[in-house]
Amino acid sequence: MTYPKRIMAVAITLLAFAAVGGCAKTAFVGATGKGTIRGINSIATSPELLFKIEERNLGGTVFKGVAGFSEYDDLTYNFNFDLLLPGETEATRVATQLLDVVVDTEYTIVLTGTLANPTLISWDAAERDFDPAETVFEADFAHLSPVSGGVDIYFAAAGVVPVLGEALGSLDYGERIPYQEFPDGQFELIITAKDDPINFLFQSRTLSSTPAGRVTFAIFDPDPSITANIAVNLITAGGASATLADARIPGNVRLLHAAFGTGRVDGYLNSDFNNIVFPDIGISELSAYRDIDNAIIPLTLTDVGNSGARVHEQEIAIPSNSKHTILFGGAPGALLFTELTDDARPLETFPVVRFTNMSINTEFLNIYMLPPGTVITEDTTTRFSGFPSLVNTGFFGPEEGAHEITITLSGEITPISTPVTIDVVNGDIVDIVILDTADPAVVDVVIFDSTLP
């Protein structure tokens, strides 16, 4: 019998579990105590939403993200998930949960389904006041993925082989294994298909616990920002939510040549010069994604067809189950890699765009995204001002439609690039890279669609 291989046993700490603040400062008439509430967004195509008690914002919730726990009096409230679209000044209500808060009880409200047809899942649990000297912790497990089937949960010391009948529990979508107590130590989370212990769906790296607290393991839909077929997040009582890597699943990496003045290159990983990973890449060209099994390895670029003529070598860090773009940039003699995390998802509400400035011939730049044909004047609003070299904007959400992209030097309105128009719709993911050209006073704009199936 064989089981999925384990790679680098990098420990992930389960984090401290101290409850978050945000408490109501005064007790309302009729209140006898307090309970705690958190909201989780499990809609894979959703942007960040606002989680509110009545009309008071408790925090933002991205997909797999959490707002809370927040403490409130034992009264009746409406808890709301709201959506604020680009260009809008008022939020749209997505879903509401009426809740009678009970003293010393913690509540979780999960938004699932779609934004157009949302569903709420909720559960509650008695609060636990840990003594700081305790050497145990508690964990619960929730299945929040409509596209994943029934699963069995195994949570034990690293190396323990799943055996039919010895699972911690079985879960279908919407179900939860309540908090259970575990001794402080190191654990491995394995998720298998229901009643099929050799059919691994997920296997974590070694997880090191922190005693005297609580943590939630939640199963979410997979999305194009990860390479695995199931997503698992560790959620703390303090409101943190971290995606756990599947130790069996390699990461993906691709290469963009952004080093003007440097010729075409071949790319090799981990000093394996018998296998070209990125063949014959020239300026402004983007390779396909390739698997990468090790988290930190050297990437070596050489002249095309000559593995002995090294152009640049540098270690890159690509965690399991993630996707990254390596930008090869800099001037000859001062070459470098810049790493981008490709963690955007297609959203049903608006497109997402990211700018990266790889120009080293210019100082700070202004970036304009305007209706096509707009004349830039001193009063024209920039999308980004004073944008420095070797920096990216992160993904942001413009409105649907056509946008003309123009680059100027900071403090000036004369274009230093040829205006380029993009026409984007909901679900698009677009990367835009600014490159040097043969004229040091002119930059080029390279656009590539990062939307993945």
C-alpha positions as CSV (number, residue, x, y, z in Angstrom):
1,M,0.0,0.0,0.0
2,T,1.4,3.4,-0.9
3,Y,0.6,6.8,0.4
4,P,1.2,10.3,-0.9
5,K,4.8,11.5,-0.4
6,R,5.7,14.1,2.1
7,I,8.0,17.0,1.2
8,M,9.7,19.5,3.3
9,A,8.3,19.2,6.9
10,V,8.1,22.9,7.4
11,A,6.2,23.6,10.7
12,I,3.3,25.9,10.7
13,T,2.3,27.3,14.0
14,L,-1.4,27.2,14.9
15,L,-1.0,30.8,16.2
16,A,-2.1,32.3,19.5
17,F,-5.9,32.1,20.0
18,A,-6.5,35.3,22.0
19,A,-10.0,36.7,21.3
20,V,-10.1,39.9,19.3
21,G,-11.3,43.2,20.7
22,G,-13.9,45.5,19.3
23,C,-16.2,45.1,22.3
24,A,-19.2,47.3,23.0
25,K,-18.1,49.7,25.7
26,T,-21.4,49.9,27.6
27,A,-24.1,47.4,28.4
28,F,-27.6,48.1,27.0
29,V,-30.7,47.9,29.1
30,G,-31.7,44.3,29.6
31,A,-28.3,42.9,28.9
32,T,-26.9,40.4,31.4
33,G,-23.6,39.6,29.7
34,K,-21.9,39.1,26.4
35,G,-21.4,36.7,23.6
36,T,-19.0,36.7,20.6
37,I,-19.7,36.7,16.9
38,R,-17.6,36.3,13.7
39,G,-18.4,36.2,10.0
40,I,-16.8,34.1,7.3
41,N,-17.0,34.6,3.5
42,S,-17.0,31.3,1.7
43,I,-18.1,32.5,-1.8
44,A,-15.1,31.8,-4.1
45,T,-16.2,34.5,-6.7
46,S,-16.8,37.2,-4.1
47,P,-14.7,40.3,-3.5
48,E,-14.1,41.6,0.0
49,L,-17.4,42.1,1.9
50,L,-18.3,44.1,4.9
51,F,-19.5,42.1,8.0
52,K,-21.7,44.3,10.1
53,I,-23.7,44.3,13.3
54,E,-26.8,46.3,12.3
55,E,-25.0,49.1,10.4
56,R,-21.7,49.1,12.4
57,N,-18.8,47.6,10.5
58,L,-17.0,44.7,12.2
59,G,-14.5,44.1,9.5
60,G,-13.8,43.0,5.9
61,T,-14.2,39.4,4.8
62,V,-12.4,38.2,1.6
63,F,-13.0,34.7,0.4
64,K,-11.8,32.4,3.1
65,G,-11.5,35.4,5.3
66,V,-13.0,36.1,8.7
67,A,-14.1,39.1,10.7
68,G,-14.3,38.6,14.5
69,F,-14.7,37.3,17.1
70,S,-16.3,40.5,18.3
71,E,-18.0,40.7,21.7
72,Y,-21.6,42.1,22.1
73,D,-24.3,42.2,24.7
74,D,-26.8,39.3,24.9
75,L,-29.5,41.0,22.9
76,T,-31.0,40.5,19.4
77,Y,-29.2,41.9,16.4
78,N,-29.2,41.7,12.6
79,F,-25.8,40.7,11.3
80,N,-25.2,41.7,7.7
81,F,-22.8,41.0,4.8
82,D,-22.6,44.0,2.5
83,L,-20.9,44.6,-0.9
84,L,-19.4,47.9,-2.0
85,L,-18.8,48.0,-5.8
86,P,-16.2,50.2,-7.6
87,G,-17.6,53.6,-8.3
88,E,-20.4,53.2,-5.7
89,T,-20.6,55.2,-2.5
90,E,-23.3,53.0,-0.8
91,A,-23.0,49.3,-0.1
92,T,-25.5,46.7,-1.3
93,R,-26.9,44.3,1.3
94,V,-26.1,40.6,0.4
95,A,-27.5,38.7,3.3
96,T,-28.8,39.2,6.9
97,Q,-28.8,36.8,9.9
98,L,-31.1,37.7,12.9
99,L,-29.4,36.4,16.0
100,D,-30.3,36.3,19.7
101,V,-27.0,36.5,21.4
102,V,-26.7,34.3,24.5
103,V,-24.2,35.0,27.3
104,D,-20.8,33.2,27.1
105,T,-21.6,31.8,23.6
106,E,-19.6,32.2,20.5
107,Y,-21.4,32.4,17.1
108,T,-20.1,31.8,13.6
109,I,-22.1,33.0,10.5
110,V,-20.8,31.8,7.1
111,L,-21.9,33.3,3.8
112,T,-22.0,30.7,1.0
113,G,-23.7,30.1,-2.3
114,T,-23.4,33.0,-4.7
115,L,-23.8,36.7,-4.3
116,A,-27.0,36.5,-6.3
117,N,-28.3,33.6,-4.4
118,P,-26.6,33.6,-1.0
119,T,-27.0,31.0,1.8
120,L,-26.1,31.4,5.4
121,I,-24.7,28.6,7.6
122,S,-24.3,29.2,11.3
123,W,-23.2,27.4,14.4
124,D,-22.6,28.2,18.0
125,A,-20.5,26.9,20.8
126,A,-20.1,27.6,24.5
127,E,-17.1,29.9,25.1
128,R,-14.2,28.4,27.0
129,D,-12.0,30.4,29.3
130,F,-8.6,28.7,29.2
131,D,-6.2,28.9,32.1
132,P,-2.9,30.2,30.6
133,A,-1.2,27.2,32.3
134,E,-3.2,24.6,30.4
135,T,-1.3,22.4,28.0
136,V,-4.3,21.6,25.7
137,F,-6.0,23.3,22.8
138,E,-9.3,22.9,21.0
139,A,-10.0,22.5,17.3
140,D,-13.2,22.2,15.2
141,F,-13.6,21.3,11.6
142,A,-16.1,22.8,9.1
143,H,-17.0,21.8,5.5
144,L,-17.8,25.0,3.6
145,S,-17.2,23.8,0.0
146,P,-20.3,23.1,-2.2
147,V,-18.2,21.6,-4.9
148,S,-16.4,19.1,-2.7
149,G,-18.0,15.8,-1.8
150,G,-18.2,14.0,1.5
151,V,-14.9,13.8,3.4
152,D,-13.3,12.1,6.4
153,I,-11.1,14.1,8.7
154,Y,-7.9,12.7,10.2
155,F,-6.0,14.9,12.7
156,A,-3.2,13.1,14.5
157,A,0.5,13.0,15.0
158,A,2.6,13.3,11.8
159,G,3.1,10.0,10.1
160,V,-0.1,8.3,11.5
161,V,-1.6,6.5,8.5
162,P,-5.4,6.9,8.1
163,V,-7.4,3.8,8.8
164,L,-11.0,3.2,7.9
165,G,-13.1,3.7,11.1
166,E,-10.5,5.8,12.8
167,A,-11.4,9.2,11.3
168,L,-12.1,12.1,13.7
169,G,-15.4,12.4,11.8
170,S,-17.1,12.6,8.5
171,L,-18.4,15.8,6.9
172,D,-20.7,16.7,4.1
173,Y,-21.1,20.3,2.8
174,G,-22.4,22.6,5.6
175,E,-21.5,20.2,8.5
176,R,-19.1,20.7,11.3
177,I,-17.2,18.6,13.8
178,P,-17.5,20.5,17.1
179,Y,-14.6,21.6,19.2
180,Q,-12.5,18.7,20.5
181,E,-9.6,18.9,22.9
182,F,-6.1,17.9,21.9
183,P,-2.8,17.8,23.8
184,D,-0.2,20.4,22.9
185,G,2.1,19.0,20.2
186,Q,2.6,18.5,16.5
187,F,-0.1,17.3,14.2
188,E,-0.9,16.5,10.6
189,L,-4.3,17.2,9.0
190,I,-5.3,14.6,6.4
191,I,-8.6,14.8,4.5
192,T,-9.8,11.8,2.5
193,A,-12.8,10.9,0.4
194,K,-15.5,9.5,2.7
195,D,-14.9,5.9,3.6
196,D,-11.8,5.8,1.4
197,P,-8.7,6.4,3.6
198,I,-6.2,5.9,0.8
199,N,-7.9,8.5,-1.4
200,F,-6.1,11.6,0.0
201,L,-7.8,14.9,-0.9
202,F,-5.5,17.0,1.3
203,Q,-2.4,16.5,3.5
204,S,-1.0,19.3,5.5
205,R,2.6,19.9,6.5
206,T,3.4,19.4,10.2
207,L,1.3,21.8,12.3
208,S,2.7,22.9,15.7
209,S,0.0,23.9,18.2
210,T,-0.1,26.7,20.7
211,P,-1.9,25.6,23.9
212,A,-4.7,27.2,25.8
213,G,-6.8,28.4,22.8
214,R,-9.1,27.4,19.9
215,V,-8.6,27.1,16.2
216,T,-10.9,26.2,13.3
217,F,-10.0,24.2,10.2
218,A,-12.3,25.1,7.3
219,I,-12.7,23.4,3.9
220,F,-13.4,25.9,1.0
221,D,-13.9,25.6,-2.7
222,P,-10.6,25.5,-4.7
223,D,-9.9,28.5,-6.9
224,P,-7.3,29.4,-9.5
225,S,-4.9,31.0,-7.0
226,I,-4.0,27.5,-5.7
227,T,-2.9,24.3,-7.4
228,A,-4.7,21.8,-5.2
229,N,-8.2,20.5,-5.7
230,I,-9.4,21.5,-2.3
231,A,-8.7,24.5,-0.1
232,V,-8.2,24.4,3.6
233,N,-7.7,27.4,5.9
234,L,-6.7,27.6,9.5
235,I,-8.8,30.3,11.3
236,T,-7.9,31.6,14.7
237,A,-10.1,33.1,17.3
238,G,-8.3,36.4,16.8
239,G,-9.6,36.8,13.2
240,A,-6.7,35.5,11.2
241,S,-7.2,33.1,8.3
242,A,-4.3,31.4,6.6
243,T,-4.4,29.0,3.7
244,L,-2.7,25.7,4.5
245,A,-0.4,24.2,1.8
246,D,-1.1,20.7,0.6
247,A,2.3,19.1,1.1
248,R,1.7,16.8,-1.9
249,I,1.0,19.4,-4.4
250,P,3.8,21.4,-6.1
251,G,3.6,25.1,-6.6
252,N,3.5,26.8,-10.0
253,V,6.0,29.4,-11.3
254,R,6.4,31.2,-14.6
255,L,8.9,33.7,-15.9
256,L,8.5,37.2,-17.5
257,H,11.6,38.7,-19.2
258,A,11.6,42.4,-18.2
259,A,15.4,43.2,-18.3
260,F,15.8,45.5,-21.3
261,G,19.3,45.2,-22.6
262,T,19.7,41.5,-21.8
263,G,19.2,39.0,-24.6
264,R,17.1,35.9,-24.8
265,V,17.5,33.4,-22.0
266,D,16.9,29.8,-21.0
267,G,15.8,29.1,-17.4
268,Y,16.8,26.1,-15.2
269,L,15.6,25.2,-11.7
270,N,17.6,23.7,-8.9
271,S,20.9,23.6,-10.9
272,D,19.4,20.9,-13.2
273,F,21.1,21.9,-16.4
274,N,19.8,18.8,-18.3
275,N,16.2,20.2,-18.2
276,I,15.3,23.6,-19.5
277,V,12.3,24.8,-17.6
278,F,11.8,28.2,-19.4
279,P,13.2,27.8,-22.9
280,D,14.2,30.8,-25.1
281,I,12.4,33.7,-23.3
282,G,13.0,37.2,-24.7
283,I,12.1,40.7,-23.5
284,S,8.4,41.2,-22.7
285,E,7.7,37.4,-23.2
286,L,6.0,35.3,-20.6
287,S,6.5,31.6,-20.1
288,A,3.9,29.0,-19.3
289,Y,3.6,27.8,-15.7
290,R,5.8,25.0,-14.5
291,D,5.6,22.8,-11.4
292,I,8.1,23.4,-8.7
293,D,8.6,20.8,-5.9
294,N,10.9,22.6,-3.6
295,A,10.0,25.7,-1.6
296,I,13.4,27.5,-2.0
297,I,15.6,26.7,-4.9
298,P,17.9,28.5,-7.3
299,L,16.6,29.7,-10.7
300,T,19.5,30.1,-13.2
301,L,19.2,32.0,-16.5
302,T,21.7,31.3,-19.3
303,D,22.3,32.3,-22.9
304,V,19.9,30.4,-25.1
305,G,21.4,27.1,-26.0
306,N,24.4,27.5,-23.8
307,S,23.9,26.3,-20.2
308,G,27.4,27.3,-19.3
309,A,26.9,31.0,-20.1
310,R,25.1,32.1,-17.0
311,V,23.3,35.4,-17.1
312,H,21.8,35.5,-13.7
313,E,21.2,33.2,-10.7
314,Q,19.1,33.8,-7.6
315,E,17.1,31.7,-5.1
316,I,13.3,31.9,-5.4
317,A,10.7,30.8,-2.8
318,I,7.6,29.1,-4.2
319,P,5.4,27.5,-1.5
320,S,3.5,24.4,-2.2
321,N,0.1,24.8,-3.7
322,S,0.7,28.4,-4.8
323,K,1.2,30.3,-8.1
324,H,3.9,32.9,-8.7
325,T,5.4,35.0,-11.5
326,I,9.1,35.7,-11.5
327,L,10.0,39.0,-13.2
328,F,13.5,39.1,-14.5
329,G,14.6,42.7,-14.5
330,G,17.4,45.2,-13.8
331,A,20.2,46.6,-16.0
332,P,23.1,44.5,-17.4
333,G,25.5,44.0,-14.5
334,A,22.7,44.6,-11.9
335,L,20.1,42.0,-12.8
336,L,17.5,40.7,-10.4
337,F,14.4,38.7,-9.8
338,T,11.1,40.2,-8.5
339,E,8.5,37.8,-7.3
340,L,4.7,38.3,-7.7
341,T,2.1,36.1,-6.0
342,D,-0.6,35.2,-8.4
343,D,-3.4,35.1,-5.8
344,A,-6.2,36.8,-7.7
345,R,-9.5,35.0,-8.4
346,P,-12.1,35.7,-11.1
347,L,-14.8,37.8,-9.4
348,E,-18.4,37.9,-10.4
349,T,-18.6,41.6,-9.4
350,F,-15.7,43.4,-11.2
351,P,-12.5,42.7,-13.1
352,V,-9.1,42.9,-11.3
353,V,-5.9,44.5,-12.5
354,R,-2.3,44.7,-11.2
355,F,0.5,47.1,-12.3
356,T,4.1,46.3,-11.8
357,N,6.8,48.9,-12.6
358,M,10.0,47.2,-14.0
359,S,11.4,50.4,-15.5
360,I,14.8,51.4,-14.0
361,N,15.5,54.3,-16.5
362,T,12.8,56.5,-14.9
363,E,12.2,57.8,-11.4
364,F,8.7,57.9,-10.2
365,L,5.8,57.4,-12.6
366,N,2.1,58.4,-12.7
367,I,-0.4,55.9,-14.1
368,Y,-3.7,57.0,-15.7
369,M,-6.7,54.7,-16.4
370,L,-9.1,56.9,-18.3
371,P,-12.0,56.6,-20.8
372,P,-10.4,56.3,-24.3
373,G,-9.5,59.6,-25.9
374,T,-9.4,61.6,-22.6
375,V,-7.0,64.5,-22.8
376,I,-4.7,64.6,-19.7
377,T,-4.5,68.0,-18.0
378,E,-3.1,69.2,-14.7
379,D,-6.5,68.5,-13.2
380,T,-6.8,64.9,-14.4
381,T,-6.9,62.4,-11.6
382,T,-4.2,59.7,-11.7
383,R,-4.9,56.1,-10.8
384,F,-1.5,55.9,-9.1
385,S,0.9,58.7,-8.4
386,G,4.6,58.6,-7.7
387,F,4.8,54.9,-8.5
388,P,8.4,53.7,-7.9
389,S,10.4,51.1,-9.7
390,L,10.3,47.4,-8.8
391,V,7.0,47.8,-7.0
392,N,3.5,46.4,-7.8
393,T,0.1,47.8,-7.0
394,G,-1.4,44.6,-5.9
395,F,-4.7,43.6,-7.5
396,F,-7.4,46.2,-7.5
397,G,-10.9,46.4,-9.0
398,P,-11.7,49.0,-11.7
399,E,-15.1,49.3,-13.2
400,E,-16.0,47.1,-16.2
401,G,-15.4,48.6,-19.7
402,A,-12.7,50.3,-21.7
403,H,-9.8,52.0,-20.0
404,E,-6.9,53.9,-21.7
405,I,-3.6,53.4,-19.9
406,T,-1.1,56.2,-20.1
407,I,2.2,56.6,-18.3
408,T,3.8,59.9,-17.4
409,L,6.7,61.0,-15.2
410,S,5.6,62.0,-11.7
411,G,4.6,65.7,-11.7
412,E,4.3,65.8,-15.5
413,I,1.4,65.3,-17.9
414,T,3.3,64.5,-21.1
415,P,2.9,60.7,-21.9
416,I,6.1,58.7,-22.0
417,S,4.3,55.6,-23.3
418,T,2.0,54.9,-26.2
419,P,-1.5,54.9,-24.7
420,V,-2.9,51.3,-24.6
421,T,-6.6,50.4,-24.2
422,I,-7.9,47.5,-22.2
423,D,-11.5,46.4,-22.2
424,V,-12.3,44.4,-19.1
425,V,-15.3,42.6,-17.8
426,N,-16.3,40.9,-14.6
427,G,-14.1,37.8,-14.0
428,D,-11.0,39.2,-15.9
429,I,-7.6,39.1,-14.2
430,V,-5.1,41.4,-16.0
431,D,-1.4,42.0,-15.3
432,I,0.2,45.1,-16.7
433,V,4.0,45.5,-16.6
434,I,6.0,48.7,-17.4
435,L,9.3,48.1,-19.2
436,D,12.2,50.2,-20.4
437,T,12.8,50.7,-24.1
438,A,15.8,51.7,-26.3
439,D,14.9,55.3,-25.6
440,P,15.6,55.9,-21.8
441,A,12.9,58.5,-21.7
442,V,10.2,56.2,-23.0
443,V,8.6,53.1,-21.4
444,D,6.6,50.3,-22.8
445,V,3.4,48.7,-21.4
446,V,3.0,45.0,-21.6
447,I,-0.4,43.4,-20.8
448,F,-1.1,39.8,-20.2
449,D,-4.3,38.0,-19.2
450,S,-3.8,36.1,-15.9
451,T,-7.3,34.7,-15.9
452,L,-6.9,30.9,-15.5
453,P,-9.4,28.1,-16.1
